[in-house]
């Protein structure tokens, strides 16, 4: 086919040529961009220990015999076993008997960030108010809840 034949074909099939041109334009401007991504899953696993070397896990605290208006202190060691800094929240739950909820637990934790693999000494203090004796409380138990959150 010579040049005149090509011009003639384009004239007779101009709509097909335009559609083909549009299709080619779409193919030419369509492309894929890949962006690499990565991250770290925060792990705030906490260990509680009875020794500063964090080698003896602590699962129970025996407060002993306490009188009215007394306090007792227990030293614990909290280790950040995770991959990111963390902060603690310390609370109480599951009082037995229910009247044991008059006992107050405080700590000297200063709300500082505990770095990964670091050990933080925390002193817990239990206070027995006189109302505990007036209420007839003789034996008690409760859970100490240490909640760790990524800092």
C-alpha positions in Angstrom: 0.0 0.0 0.0 1.5 3.4 -1.0 1.1 6.7 0.8 -2.1 7.6 -1.0 -3.6 4.2 0.0 -2.8 4.9 3.7 -4.4 8.4 3.5 -7.4 6.9 1.9 -7.7 4.2 4.5 -7.4 6.7 7.3 -10.1 8.9 5.8 -12.5 6.0 5.4 -11.7 4.6 8.9 -11.0 7.9 10.8 -13.2 6.9 13.8 -11.4 3.6 14.2 -8.1 5.4 14.0 -9.2 7.9 16.7 -10.5 5.1 18.9 -7.2 3.2 18.4 -5.3 6.4 19.2 -7.3 6.9 22.5 -6.7 3.2 23.5 -3.0 3.6 22.8 -2.9 6.8 24.8 -4.4 5.0 27.8 -1.9 2.2 27.5 0.9 4.7 27.3 -0.1 6.7 30.4 -1.0 3.7 32.6 1.8 2.6 34.9 2.3 1.1 38.4 4.3 2.7 41.1 5.6 0.4 43.9 6.5 1.9 47.2 8.4 -0.2 49.7 7.1 -0.2 53.3 8.2 -1.6 56.6 7.5 -1.2 60.3 7.8 -2.5 63.8 5.0 -4.1 65.8 5.0 -2.6 69.3 5.4 -5.2 72.0 4.8 -4.0 75.5 5.3 -7.3 77.4 5.9 -6.8 81.0 7.6 -9.0 83.6 7.3 -8.6 87.4 10.1 -10.0 89.6 11.1 -10.2 93.2 14.8 -9.4 92.6 16.7 -6.6 90.9 18.3 -8.9 88.4 14.8 -9.8 87.1 15.5 -13.5 87.4 12.8 -14.6 90.0 9.3 -14.1 88.7 6.8 -12.6 91.2 3.3 -14.1 91.3 2.2 -13.5 94.8 2.8 -10.9 97.6 2.3 -12.0 101.2 1.6 -8.8 103.2 1.7 -10.6 106.6 -0.3 -9.6 109.6 -1.2 -5.9 109.7 -3.0 -3.9 112.4 -5.3 -0.9 112.0 -3.8 2.3 110.6 -0.6 0.5 109.5 1.2 0.3 106.2 3.4 -2.4 104.7 5.9 -1.9 101.9 7.0 -4.5 99.3 9.7 -3.9 96.7 9.0 -5.3 93.2 11.0 -5.0 90.0 9.2 -4.4 86.7 11.0 -5.3 83.5 10.0 -4.2 80.1 10.3 -7.4 78.0 9.0 -5.6 74.9 10.4 -3.7 72.0 9.2 -0.2 72.8 9.2 2.1 75.8 6.3 1.7 78.1 4.4 3.3 81.1 2.6 1.5 83.8 -0.8 1.9 85.5 -1.2 0.1 88.8 -4.6 -0.8 90.2 -6.5 -3.3 92.4 -9.4 -5.7 91.7 -11.1 -8.9 92.9 -11.3 -7.9 96.6 -12.1 -10.9 98.9 -14.1 -10.4 100.9 -15.8 -7.4 99.2 -15.1 -5.3 102.3 -11.4 -5.5 101.6 -11.8 -2.7 99.1 -11.1 -0.3 102.0 -7.4 -1.3 101.7 -5.5 1.2 99.7 -2.5 0.3 97.5 -0.1 3.1 96.4 3.3 3.0 94.7 6.3 5.2 94.2 6.2 4.7 90.4 6.8 8.1 88.9 5.1 7.6 85.5 8.4 7.5 83.7 9.0 5.6 80.5 10.6 2.2 81.0 12.9 1.5 78.1 13.0 -1.9 76.4 14.8 -4.5 78.5 15.1 -2.1 81.4 14.2 -3.0 85.0 12.4 -0.4 87.2 12.2 -0.8 90.9 8.7 0.0 92.2 7.8 0.1 95.9 4.2 -0.9 96.7 2.6 0.3 99.9 -0.5 -1.2 101.4 -2.5 0.9 104.0 -5.0 -0.7 106.4 -7.4 1.9 107.7 -9.1 1.5 111.1 -12.4 1.0 109.4 -11.2 -2.4 108.1 -11.0 -3.7 111.7 -14.3 -2.1 112.6 -15.9 -3.9 109.6 -14.6 -7.2 111.0 -12.0 -7.7 108.2 -9.6 -10.4 109.3 -8.2 -12.1 106.2 -8.1 -10.6 102.7 -6.9 -11.0 99.2 -6.9 -8.9 96.1 -5.3 -8.7 92.7 -2.7 -6.1 91.8 -3.1 -5.1 88.2 0.0 -3.8 86.4 -1.1 -2.5 82.9 1.6 -1.6 80.5 1.1 0.8 77.6 3.4 1.8 74.8 4.9 5.2 75.5 
